[in-house]
Amino acid sequence: MPRNGGFTLVELMITITVMAILIGVAVPGFQGMIQNHRASTTANQLITGLLFARSEAVKRGEQVSLCPLNSAWSGSGGGWQVRVGNDCSGEQLRVWERLPANTDVSANFSSGNRVTFGALGDRVSAGSGGDGNHLFRVEPQSCTGERAREIFVGRGGAASVGRSPCSS
């Protein structure tokens, strides 16, 4: 008797079982990849803001600051903006809405809540980010492993990003 060319019930069940096992192995790997992407994207956006503020300070020959939106680097008011001056009240040059969601940004400032660059591109305010301590920390929610990012800004104004263990 010739076969019709379809699947038998046993073949179908084996195929479904193999697919379930492969999906079960792949999903945790995707979660780690998503955490990495969230942290990298947010850190890169912050670096872009820092570089923009620094270049505008040099171009304009005056102080320019990277400031939080709504006085908060993270949470519902999260995001940042670049403003002329050192007190976050001058002309607004650019705004970044924090992307992606589910990422926490914390600042490590010894004074103030902003990063200000002088006319020569040097960092003239904000914390101790160039002295071996990070200035910003980006961590995705439910972070595991070394998926957090720390952003350093030296006294000369150069910014860099490094991986860091998650705090939770």
Residue pairs with C-beta under 8 A, 6 or more apart in sequence:
7 15
31 142
32 144
32 145
32 147
34 140
35 140
35 142
35 143
35 144
35 147
36 147
37 100
38 100
38 102
38 103
38 140
39 103
39 138
39 139
39 140
39 143
39 147
39 148
39 149
40 149
41 99
41 100
41 103
42 98
42 99
42 100
42 103
42 105
42 138
42 149
43 136
43 138
43 149
43 151
43 161
44 161
45 96
45 98
45 99
46 80
46 105
46 136
46 138
46 151
47 151
47 159
47 161
48 96
49 66
49 80
49 82
49 94
49 96
50 66
50 115
50 151
50 153
50 159
51 159
52 82
52 93
52 94
53 64
53 65
53 66
53 82
53 115
53 117
54 64
54 117
54 121
54 157
54 159
55 121
56 64
56 82
56 84
56 93
57 63
57 64
57 117
57 118
57 119
57 121
58 117
58 119
58 120
58 121
60 84
60 119
61 119
62 84
62 85
62 119
63 84
63 85
63 86
63 116
63 117
63 118
63 119
63 124
64 82
64 83
64 84
64 85
64 93
64 116
64 117
65 82
65 83
65 84
65 85
65 86
65 87
65 88
65 90
65 114
65 115
65 116
65 117
65 125
66 80
66 81
66 82
66 114
66 115
66 116
67 80
67 81
67 82
67 83
67 88
67 113
67 114
68 77
68 78
68 79
68 80
68 81
68 107
68 113
68 114
69 77
69 78
69 79
69 80
69 81
69 95
69 97
70 77
70 79
71 77
71 113
72 78
73 80
73 105
73 106
73 107
73 113
73 136
74 98
74 104
74 105
74 106
78 98
78 105
79 95
79 96
79 97
79 98
80 95
80 96
80 98
81 88
81 92
81 93
81 94
81 95
81 96
82 92
82 93
82 94
82 95
83 89
83 90
83 91
83 92
83 93
84 90
84 91
84 93
85 91
86 114
86 116
86 124
86 125
87 114
88 113
88 114
98 105
102 140
102 141
103 138
103 139
103 140
103 141
104 138
104 139
104 140
104 141
105 136
105 137
105 138
106 136
106 137
106 139
107 113
107 127
107 135
107 136
108 127
108 128
108 129
108 133
108 134
108 135
108 136
108 137
109 126
109 127
109 135
110 127
110 128
111 125
111 126
111 127
112 125
112 126
114 125
114 126
115 123
115 125
115 126
115 127
115 129
115 135
115 153
116 123
116 124
116 125
116 126
117 123
117 124
117 157
118 124
121 156
121 157
122 155
122 156
122 157
123 129
123 130
123 153
123 154
123 155
123 156
123 157
126 135
126 153
127 133
127 135
128 135
129 135
129 136
129 151
129 152
129 153
129 154
130 152
130 153
130 154
130 155
130 156
131 155
133 152
134 150
134 151
134 152
134 162
134 164
135 151
135 152
135 153
136 150
136 151
137 148
137 149
137 150
137 151
137 164
138 148
138 149
138 150
138 151
139 147
139 148
139 149
139 166
139 167
139 168
140 147
140 148
142 168
143 166
143 167
143 168
144 166
145 165
145 166
146 163
146 164
146 165
146 166
147 163
147 166
148 163
148 164
148 165
148 166
148 167
149 161
149 162
149 163
149 164
150 161
150 162
150 163
150 164
151 159
151 160
151 161
152 159
152 160
152 161
152 162
153 159
154 160
